[in-house]
Amino acid sequence: MSGDRFGLSAALTTPFDTKMRIDVPKAVNHAQHCLQSGCTSVTLFGTTGEGSSIGNDEREIVFNAFLSAGIEPAQIVIGVMANSYLDAAAQARVALHAGCRGVLLAPPSYFKNVSDDGLFVWFSSVFAEIGTSARSVILYNIPSVTAVEISVALVSRLREAFPNVVAGVKDSSGNWSYTETLLARHKDLAILIGDERDLAAGVRLGGQGAISGMANLYADRLLPMINEGREDPTMIEAVNELLKFPVTPAVKAMVAHHSGDDGWRRARAPLQALSDSDFKRLTGIFDRLFVAAAA
């Protein structure tokens, strides 16, 4: 990752066809739309992209399609979510060898109640297995999904041991006390705020931007939050409402609503698409919020 400010990356949601295969052309078109809307990069295979449900062969197909469509490697961040450090390193190595902007690396999530010492060894093993190409790693703290917190102390240990590898942290903890402490100690890293409700405040304390699910929909509204630290009460209220639903299916529902393409609602098992009633309720809420804000 370059020394430039990170900015806004869309945590791309993944479209599936009627046989639940990745709709690659639709994925490419959506990524191009996000970049044209002001995102500086797109993130593939993250939480919003159902990355843990995407096979290695599929990852390669989608990634190659992005490159073939003219999306620059420097505009792509690759999400890595694996329990085996060997699998994590293999996925990261492919992305880094291709020149991707960075790797969003989550901790192993199958094992619970693990120590900082154990996590330090796991991350160290990933970096060692990647080899000399290890760089531009964004540590992914999302304990609501992984049940594993990347403590601020662990960030300190990892960046001290691997100063040329650890480039940032994506903080999706939703814990403002954690975010404040992280920024106080490590704002020279690319600290990315995953919870849009805390985004403007985080930027004002030195945060460099976001990898955001809402950027699939509202990049234009997120940019002032990132570039100026400007609060957006409508965005905060929208996120509060969205969190009342399963998050990834809810984001997909809104992409379907905005695009007029109902196929976007499909989610790969074990996730399920929002019911018709929830879809109608969520889209109605968002329409009211953003129409009122535009008035």
Summary of the structure (lengths in Angstrom):
residues: 295
radius of gyration: 18.0
end to end distance: 39.7
largest distance: 54.2
contacts: 994
relative contact order: 0.13
helix: 53%
strand: 13%
